[in-house]
Amino acid sequence: MTTAVSFVIGIVAAQIVWALWRPPAALRRRRSAPPLPAQAERADRLVRGGTRYAEGVHRELRPLLAEVVEPALARRGLALDGPEAPVRELLGEELWDLVRPQRPRPERPLGPGMERQEIERIVDRLEAL
């Protein structure tokens, strides 16, 4: 796995864990945080609300995951826009459904997004690549 892919996976996983287990706002002291790299900012936005609704998953999480998946596929001579069967088998149904090129926009943009368990399974699958 390339360093960039590992970095993005690590940032996404860390942000998910942090957002789910940090203390409530009333217990946290406000501190000025140093600026985050662009990929880390995107991961942070996703965890804080981008996966809450179907449209956020489609518009924000999907492109980030596609960026992470493409190098792993390329190392195997595959591409997202190539033959579907081998890519689908490698990524698994859940991840394939998120990154497939012909994925339609959600019918209900404000419908439910992804739950924690789904995100954890996706992160596990990415780490396995």
C-alpha positions in Angstrom: 0.0 0.0 0.0 1.4 3.4 -0.9 2.2 5.9 1.8 -0.4 8.4 0.5 -3.1 5.7 0.6 -2.1 4.6 4.1 -2.0 8.2 5.3 -5.6 8.9 4.0 -6.9 5.6 5.5 -5.2 6.4 8.8 -6.7 10.0 8.8 -10.2 8.8 8.0 -10.0 6.0 10.7 -8.6 8.4 13.3 -11.2 11.1 12.6 -14.0 8.5 12.8 -12.8 7.2 16.2 -12.2 10.7 17.5 -15.6 12.0 16.5 -17.4 9.0 18.0 -15.6 8.8 21.3 -14.6 12.4 22.2 -16.3 14.1 25.2 -19.3 16.4 24.7 -18.6 20.0 23.7 -19.5 21.2 27.2 -16.5 19.2 28.6 -14.0 20.2 26.0 -12.0 23.4 26.2 -11.7 25.3 23.0 -8.2 25.4 21.6 -7.0 26.8 18.3 -6.0 23.9 16.1 -3.2 24.1 13.6 -4.4 24.0 10.0 -4.9 20.4 8.6 -3.7 19.2 5.2 -6.4 19.2 2.6 -7.1 15.4 2.7 -7.3 15.6 6.5 -9.8 18.5 6.3 -11.9 16.5 3.9 -11.8 13.5 6.3 -12.7 15.7 9.2 -15.7 17.2 7.4 -16.9 13.7 6.5 -16.8 12.5 10.0 -18.5 15.6 11.4 -21.5 15.3 9.1 -20.7 14.3 5.6 -21.8 10.7 6.2 -25.0 11.6 8.1 -27.1 12.0 4.9 -27.2 10.1 1.7 -26.2 13.1 -0.4 -23.1 13.7 1.8 -22.0 10.1 1.3 -22.5 10.4 -2.5 -20.9 13.9 -2.9 -18.2 13.8 -0.3 -17.3 10.3 0.8 -17.5 8.7 -2.6 -14.9 10.8 -4.3 -12.5 10.5 -1.3 -12.8 6.7 -1.3 -12.4 6.6 -5.1 -9.1 8.5 -4.7 -7.9 6.0 -2.1 -9.0 3.0 -4.1 -7.5 4.0 -7.5 -3.8 3.4 -6.6 -4.6 0.0 -5.1 -6.5 -1.0 -8.3 -3.7 0.4 -10.5 -1.1 -1.8 -8.7 -3.2 -4.8 -9.8 -3.7 -3.5 -13.4 -7.3 -2.6 -12.7 -9.3 0.7 -12.8 -12.7 1.8 -11.6 -13.8 2.4 -15.1 -12.4 -0.9 -16.4 -14.0 -4.4 -16.4 -16.5 -4.5 -13.5 -16.2 -8.1 -12.3 -12.5 -8.2 -11.1 -12.8 -4.7 -9.5 -16.1 -5.6 -7.8 -14.6 -8.9 -6.5 -11.5 -7.1 -5.1 -13.4 -4.2 -3.4 -16.3 -6.2 -2.1 -20.0 -5.3 -2.6 -20.2 -2.5 0.0 -17.1 -0.6 -1.2 -17.8 -1.2 -4.8 -21.4 0.2 -4.4 -19.9 3.4 -3.1 -17.2 4.0 -5.7 -18.6 2.5 -8.8 -18.6 5.0 -11.7 -22.3 4.6 -12.6 -23.6 5.1 -9.0 -26.7 7.2 -9.2 -27.4 10.1 -7.0 -29.5 9.2 -4.0 -33.3 9.5 -4.5 -33.7 11.0 -1.1 -30.7 13.3 -0.5 -31.6 13.9 3.1 -32.2 10.1 3.7 -29.9 8.2 6.0 -26.3 8.2 5.2 -23.9 5.6 6.7 -23.7 4.2 10.2 -20.6 3.7 12.2 -20.5 -0.1 11.5 -20.7 0.5 7.8 -17.8 3.0 7.9 -15.7 0.6 10.0 -16.3 -2.2 7.4 -15.2 0.1 4.6 -12.1 1.2 6.5 -11.3 -2.5 7.2 -11.7 -3.3 3.5 -9.5 -0.4 2.5 -6.8 -1.5 4.9 -6.9 -5.0 3.4 -6.2 -3.6 -0.1 
